[in-house]
Amino acid sequence: MNFLRKSMADVTAALLHRLLPIISLRVMGHERRWVGKCTFYGPVAFLNICEEAMHVLDERDPALSRSIRLHNYVFWYDRKRLIRFEKHFSINDAFQVWGSLGIVAMLVYAHYKTVSFQGKVFPLFEHTEVRGLNKAVRARTKTWLIMNASPLELIECFED
């Protein structure tokens, strides 16, 4: 019986962890759009740029685009902040100003970050491994942007 109670608590916590951010985005008035299994929230203009970005990614790197579309990523518009946690990523004005190319950069970064951190547990006070993984994710994103002829200023967003 204790096992069942613990399992239900785990399921409830997981559901709340996944649903609360989504509910708050809808309460804030964000529209929603799906592309593959990815969900985007934000004003209509932002969603249009995101949809265009997915088409750009299809053209530039079909394999990466397919992989991103198969994950249950959640992206949302936040004017100022960049927030990231387990397959949830905000996209701020610093990336949106680049139009679809900025969104593509953020999608690539989000995917590489998720793949690099997936299933890892880190000590609370030891950040060396986390810093190393973050540096590797930025470098991998930067390399992808260079190989796909992105503007230099956008590439510089992923410098150390």
C-alpha positions in Angstrom: 0.0 0.0 0.0 2.9 2.4 0.8 4.3 1.6 -2.7 1.0 2.6 -4.3 0.8 5.8 -2.3 4.3 6.7 -3.3 3.7 5.9 -7.0 0.6 8.1 -7.0 2.5 10.9 -5.4 5.2 10.6 -8.1 2.6 10.6 -10.9 0.9 13.6 -9.4 4.2 15.5 -9.0 5.2 14.7 -12.6 1.8 15.9 -13.9 2.0 19.1 -12.0 5.6 19.7 -13.1 4.5 19.3 -16.7 1.1 21.0 -16.6 1.6 24.1 -14.4 3.9 26.0 -16.8 1.5 25.2 -19.7 -1.6 26.4 -17.7 0.2 29.6 -16.7 1.1 30.3 -20.3 -2.5 29.9 -21.4 -3.7 32.1 -18.5 -1.3 34.8 -19.7 -3.1 34.8 -23.0 -0.6 33.0 -25.1 -1.9 31.3 -28.2 -0.7 27.7 -28.9 0.6 26.0 -32.0 2.0 22.5 -32.5 4.7 21.5 -34.9 5.3 17.8 -34.7 5.3 17.0 -31.0 6.7 20.5 -30.2 4.4 23.0 -28.7 4.9 26.7 -29.1 3.1 29.4 -27.0 3.1 33.1 -27.6 1.5 35.9 -29.6 0.4 35.0 -33.2 3.4 36.9 -34.8 5.8 34.9 -32.6 4.1 31.6 -33.5 4.3 32.5 -37.2 8.1 33.1 -36.9 8.4 29.8 -35.0 6.6 27.9 -37.7 8.8 29.5 -40.4 11.8 28.6 -38.3 10.8 24.9 -38.4 10.6 25.1 -42.2 14.1 26.7 -42.3 15.4 24.0 -40.1 13.8 21.4 -42.4 15.7 22.8 -45.3 19.1 23.2 -43.6 19.2 20.0 -41.5 16.4 17.6 -42.1 17.7 14.9 -39.7 18.0 17.4 -36.8 14.6 18.9 -37.7 13.0 15.4 -37.5 14.7 14.7 -34.2 13.4 18.0 -32.7 9.9 17.4 -34.0 9.8 14.0 -32.3 10.6 15.4 -28.8 7.9 16.8 -26.6 9.6 20.3 -26.4 7.6 23.3 -25.1 8.8 26.7 -26.3 7.2 30.0 -25.3 7.7 33.7 -25.8 9.1 35.7 -22.9 10.2 39.2 -23.7 13.2 39.4 -21.5 14.1 36.1 -19.8 15.6 32.9 -21.0 14.2 30.1 -18.8 15.1 26.5 -19.3 14.1 23.3 -17.6 13.5 19.7 -18.8 12.3 20.2 -22.4 10.8 23.6 -21.7 12.5 26.7 -23.1 11.6 30.3 -23.3 12.6 32.4 -26.3 13.2 36.0 -25.7 13.5 39.1 -27.8 17.2 38.7 -28.3 16.5 35.7 -30.4 13.2 36.8 -31.9 14.8 39.9 -33.3 16.7 37.6 -35.7 13.4 36.3 -37.0 13.3 32.7 -38.0 17.1 32.3 -37.9 17.1 33.3 -34.2 14.4 30.8 -33.5 16.3 28.1 -35.3 19.4 28.9 -33.2 17.3 28.5 -30.1 15.7 25.2 -31.3 19.2 23.8 -32.1 20.5 24.9 -28.7 17.5 23.5 -26.9 17.8 20.1 -28.6 21.6 19.8 -27.9 21.0 20.9 -24.3 18.3 18.3 -23.7 20.3 15.5 -25.3 23.4 16.4 -23.3 21.6 16.7 -19.9 19.0 14.0 -20.3 19.0 11.5 -17.5 21.9 13.2 -15.6 21.7 14.0 -11.9 24.2 16.6 -10.6 25.4 17.2 -7.0 23.7 20.3 -5.5 26.9 22.3 -4.8 29.3 21.0 -7.4 28.8 22.8 -10.7 32.0 21.8 -12.6 30.3 19.1 -14.7 27.2 21.3 -15.4 29.5 24.2 -16.5 31.4 21.8 -18.8 28.2 20.4 -20.3 26.9 23.9 -20.9 30.1 25.0 -22.6 30.0 21.9 -24.8 26.3 22.6 -25.8 27.2 26.2 -26.7 30.2 25.0 -28.7 28.1 22.4 -30.5 25.3 25.0 -31.3 28.0 27.5 -32.5 29.5 24.9 -34.8 26.1 24.1 -36.2 25.4 27.8 -36.8 28.7 28.2 -38.6 28.2 25.2 -40.8 24.8 26.5 -41.7 26.0 30.0 -42.7 24.3 31.9 -39.9 25.0 35.6 -39.3 28.2 36.2 -37.3 26.3 38.3 -34.6 24.0 35.4 -34.0 26.9 32.9 -33.8 28.5 35.2 -31.2 25.4 34.7 -28.9 26.9 31.3 -28.2 30.4 32.4 -27.3 31.8 31.7 -23.8 
